[in-house]
Amino acid sequence: MTSASVAAPALERVAALLEPDERPDDLSEAGRGGYLDLIGGAAPASTGAAQDLMLTGIVPRIYERWWRPALGRVAKGVLGPGMADERRIARLYLGLAPGDAVLDVACGTGNFTRDFARSVGADGLVVGIDVSQTMLTRAVEDTRLAGLGSAAYVRGNAQELPFRERSFDAVCCFAALHLFADPMRALDRMASVLASDGRIAIFTSCRGRSAPLRSFESVMQARSGMRMFERNEILDALEARGFVELDQRLAGFTQFVGGRLAESA
C-alpha cells in the first residue's frame, strides 16, 4: 500500500478546509506524494542559509534524532527544555482534546504533527504544512508507519496559509517563525485560520539584553538569515491580533509563547 493511498482520506478532509481558489482540480494528482502539493515549482524565496538546509535531502534524514535536538540545545542552553519538554509545552499551550482540528505550521518531518494526532484521536485532524518536499516525504512515511490516519500534510507557503478562516481549533509554529521573510504576515494568517477561542503555541528566537550578546546575535542573524526577535515583540504582536492569556517562557536565545484568541477577535 502506498503512502498516497494511506493519506487519501485525510487529504480529502484537508481539501475541504482550503480556500476555494486553492483547491486542486485533481486531488489524486496533487496528493500523489502522500501530501497535498499546492505550490509545485513556485516555492517562496529562501531567507538564507538556515532555511536552505531545510530544503536539502540530508537534513530530513537526521532532523529528528540529531539536527533539531542539537541546534535546540545550543539555542536553549544546557539547562533548557529538551525535545520531550517542547512537545509537552506545545500540548499545554494548545490544550488539545479529542476531535480538535490542529495546524502545525512549518511542520518539518512531522515530529510534532504526529504527537498532536495522538492527542486529537481518530475524530480529530492535524494538518502539517511545510515548503520542503524532502521534509514532507519523510513526514508522510513516518506518519504511515505510526498508523496515524488523522494526520495529513500540505506543501504550501506558511506566510500565506491556504486555509479558510476559522478552520482550526489550535495552531502551532515551533522553530520556524524566525526563518520567515515576513513573520508578522504569518501571524496574521495564523490568527485568521483560528476559530474563536482557539489556541496558539510558538517557539522562536529571542534577543538577549547585554551588548556583547546582542552583537553576537546580530552577526548570527546576518549570516544565517534567522531573525532575532526582541523580548516583547511576539507578545505585543499576538496581543495586537486579539490574543489573550498570553504566556512567555524564555530559554537561552529562544522563547515559548502561548495564548488564546479572544472570542470577539
N, C-alpha and C positions, 0 to 999 in steps of 0.2 A: 504493500500500500504506500503510495507516495505522500510526501509532506503536503502537497497541494490538495489531495483528496481528503486528508485528515482535517485540514484547515478550512475546507469549503463551507461547512455550516456556520462557523464563527465569522468567516469573511462576509457571508450574506447578512449577518446581523450588523456588522460594521458598515456595510454599504448603506443600510437603512439610516445610519446616523450622519452620512455625508451630506454636505450641501448639494442641491440638485445638479449644479454645473460641475461638480467634482465626481459624480458617479460615473464609472466607466460603462460604456455600452455593452462590453463583453466582459462579464465578471470572471469567467474562466480564464480568459486570456490575460487580464490584468493580474490575476492571482495565481498564475502558473508556477511561480517560485515558492508558493506557500504563503506569501504575503501579498497584500494589495499594493501594486506599484502605481502611484498616481502622478509621478513626475518623469519617469523614463529617463531621457538624457538631459532633462532641464533642471538638474540639481543646483541649488543655490551656491554661490561662490564661497570657497573656504575662507575662514577668518585668519588662518595662519598654520604654523607647523603642528600645533597641538591637534587641531581638527583634521589636518591632512592624515595624521597617523590613524585616526579612527576609520578612514576610508580604505586602508590597506587590507591585504589578506592575512597579514601576520598577526596583527593585534587581536582580532577576534578569537584566534586560537589560544591566546594566553590571557585574554582580558579578565575573565572572572577569577582565575586561580592566582595569577601573578600581577598583571598590569594594574588593574584597578586597586587591589589591596595595597600594592607597594606605593603607588602615587598617593593614595589616600593617607597612608601612614606618614609620608613626608609632609603632606599639606595639613593634616590634622594634628600632628605632633605625636610623640611617643605615647602619651597618656590619653590621646583622643580616642573616640569610639571606633571599634573595628567594623567589619562589614556586617556581622550579625547585629551589632548595635544600630547600624544605619537602617537596616530593614525594620528593626523594632521601632526606631524613631519615626520612620515613614508611616508604619501602621498606626502608631499612636496619633500622629497628626491627622491622618486620613480617617480614622475611626471607622474602618471598613466593616460592613455587615453582609451577610448572605444576600445575594440579589443585586448588590450595588454595581453600577457601571463606572469603571475607572479608566482614566487615560494616563499612560506612562510616557511622558514626553522625552524624546532622545533616549529611548529605551536600551540602546546598545544590543547586547546579546540576550536581553530579556531576563536578567537575574532578578530584578525587582518585579517585572511583569508576572513571572511565574509565582513569586511569593504572594502577590496580590490575588492571583487566580485561586490559590488555595483558600484565601480568606473569603472570597465572594461566592465560591462554590459554583455548581453547575448552572444555577439560575442567574448568576451574575455574568458580567462581561468585562474583560480587561483588554484594552487596546494599547499596544506599544507602537509608537511612531518614531521613525528614525530615517535619516537620509542615506545611511551606509548600507549598500547591498550586501556586503560581506558580513556585517554585524547581523543583519536581519536573517540571512541564510542560516547562521549559527543559532539565532534565537528560535527560528521555526523548528529546526531539528531537535534542539534541547527540549523545547516545549512538547513536541511529539513524543519524545522518549519519556517525558514525565507524565504523559497521558492527561494533559490539561486542556480539555476541549473548550473551556470558557475564555481562553487567551487567543488573541489574534494580532496580526501585525500589519502595519501600513508603512509604505515608503513614501514620505512626504516632507514638506517643509514645516518645521516646528514653529517658525515665526509667523506662518500663515496657515494655522491649523485648518484643515478642510472640513471640519465638522459643523453641524448645525448648532445654533445657540441652545444652551441649557440641555446638552446631551449627556452630561456626566455628573455623577454624584461626588467624584473626587478626582483631582489632578495632581500628579507627582512629576517633578522635574529635578532629578538628582545628578549632580556633577556635569551639568551641561549649560546652564544659563550663561555662564561666563564665557562660553565659546560662541555665542550667537552674535551675529553682526548687529542686530537690533533687539536687545533683550527686553526693552520696555514694550516693544510691539508684541513680543512673545507673551509677556504678562497680560497685555490687553486681550489677546486671543484666549489665553488660559481662563481668564475671568469670564469671557464671553461664552465659552462652552460649558461652564459650570452651572448647574442648577442652583436655584436659591437655596441657601443654607449649605451649599457644597463646600468641601474642604480642599485645602491646597497644602502641599509639602514641597519645600525647595531646599536643596543642598547646593551651595555655591561658594564662591570666593568671598573673602572679607579682608580689607586692608588693616594693617596694624596702625599703631599710634605713634611710635617712635620714628624720628627722622631717618636713622640708618635702615630700619626695617622698611620704611616706605620707599627709600631709594632702591633697595634690593627688589622690592615688588615692582617698581616701575621698569626696571631692566627686564625682569621676568615677563612682564606684560608685553613689552615691546618685542621680545624675541619669540614668544610663543603664540601671540595673538590672543592670549587669555586675558579677559578683562578682570580687574580687581575692583570690586565694589566697596564703596565706603560703608562704614559700620551700620548706619541707619538707612542706607539707600534703598534696600529691598523692603524694609519695614515701611518706609514712607511711601514707596511705590504701591505696595499692596493696600495700605490704608486709603490711598487716593482712589483705588479701584473698588472700594466698598468692602474690603475685608476687615473683620473684627476679631477679637480674642486672639490677637497676634502673639506669637511666642518666638523667641530667638535664643539659640544656643551656639556659643562661639567655641571653636576648637582650632587652634593654630591659625593658619591662613584661611580658614573656612567658617561657614555658618550654616546652621539648620534653621529654617524659618517655616512656621506653620500658621494657618489661620482659617477662618470660616467666612464665606461670602454672606454678608447680611441679606436677609430676605427681601429688603427693599432695594438692593443694588441692581 
